Amino acid sequence: MTPGHGSTVDGVVRRSARRTPARVAVDYRDRTWTYEELDTAVSRAASVLLDQGLAPGDRVGAYGHNSDAYLIAFLACARAGLVHVPVNQNLTGDDLAYIVRQSGSALVLTDPDLADRLPSDLRTLPLRDTDDSLLARLATATPYDGPEPRGEDLVQLLYTSGTTALPKGAMMTHRALVHEYLSAITALDLSAGDRPVHSLPLYHSAQMHVFLLPYLAVGATNVILDAPDGDELFDLIESGRADSLFAPPTVWIGLANRPDFATRDLDGLRKAYYGASIMPVPVLERLRERLPKLGFYNCFGQSEIGPLATVLAPDEHKGRMDSCGRTVLFVDARVVDEDGKDVPDGTPGEIVYRSPQLCEGYWDKPEETAEAFRDGWFHSGDLAVRDAHGFFTVVDRVKDVINSGGVLVASRQVEDALYTHDAVAEVAVVGLPDERWIEAVTAIVVPRGEATEAELIAHAREKLAPFKAPKRVLFVDTLPRNASGKILKRELRDRFSDRP
């Protein structure tokens, strides 16, 4: 192997393997991997991939469920100099074909039960569960011993969630992600003695890059689950096998609403991380009341920055429960107006970033790249307020702010007011076309009890200025979300825009 600086994604695992070779790195179903075994598997998998006729710089799609094989494949791509393209395993049809074709993936790694969804002309390789899978071929493969990738080489295309437009592939380098790992380790107090459980999709940047890879970097033992199953999570916590959990608000809401949430012994859970979308303050207050010794961390960011940008630590929640915290180690942020000028503290504006964690732009989208990167800063699209102590509070996505009668209304404030009603399980507030108001503030509610439209509007009026209260309330069984837990407000606007 040619000498290198080791500032690569796979390099963080190699260093842990040399430091603690016999410690268990990954526990998945009935398989465990020590750090030495994991590092060797990564080198063998890198050879398997290159034997497919791939060359450094080629894109490799990853369309699979959570598993040890999925993790090994990502690290193997990194070691071989390939560009990993994680794809939401729930995508089908045109949405799926768009990402694998727009990225130019030369090969797609997939689980057998998903393979039939892919376009028939694509080359595929099973990740596991077959005799010719990547996992099965490790036994006979020779460990890769070729050139190391450079820090500035691309390692992954992180496709944005696409809540407002077609997804864009954020071009992440090894150096950017390694910087982000160090930011996560320091801001989230990650240590080798933690017992983290990873249950959210590994294709998503939050679970992979804020938690799993940073925890591998510090040498912790990591439990990977297929999905965030409440029974399994509670069993792991009660048995002492898990004391650290990341989940988006939708999962925390589901756990808090379980009948056994009040009776299970969850005192072993020490660190609770939430992010990927805004946590309703009333929900967070219920969680903290039930588990007063549990440390809650709010994690905020987006794919383009790796994705962690700010953190609100447990001792910073008092008096600022709705804040997303302060910037992490390698991130600089400002709040600006439409002309890119700083706004005074306490004034809403768009967050812009400058950071070595940032992507290099969007894959094969020069116009979108130029639009997002202006005057040396990345424009996030998030509307926020900064206070005099450096804490940020996200008000809304810029595109989700509602123009009601010429007055701007932030949907989050209306949602928090409605969450205080006992009959509201979940709520999303959007602006729908209206002849009088331009956009009518509309609450779309998943109920968990009896409530009428008039009752919920009256409840909101008790807590908000009249112009902010919903003009309408619509009831639904579920809210549409992407796999990271973000509510797809674009889909709600499309679905209900023609309803009288």
ABEGO torsion letter per residue (X at the ends): XBBBAGBBAAAAAAAAAAABAABBABBBEABBBBAAAAAAAAAAAAAAAAAAGBBBGBBBBBBBBBBAAAAAAAAAAAAAGBBBBBBBAABBEAAAAAAAAAAGBABBBBBAAAAAABBAABBBBBABGBAABAAAAAAABBBBABBBBBAABBABBBBBAGAABBBBBBBBBAAAAAAAAAAAAAAAGBBAABBBBBABBAABAAAAAAAAAAAAAAGBBBBBBABBBAAAAAAAAAAGABABBBBBAAAAAAAAABAAAAABBAAABABBBBEGBBBBAAAAAAAAAABAABBBBBBBEBAAAOABABBBBAAAABGAAABAEBBBAABBBBBBBAAGBBBBBGBBBBBBBBBAABBAEBBGBAAAAAAABBGGBBBAGBBBBBBAAGBBBBABBAAABBBBGGBBBBAAAAAAAAAABAABABBBBBBBBBAAAGBBBBBBBBBABBBBAAAAAAAAAAABBAAABBABBBBBABBBBBAAGBBBAAAAAAAAAABX
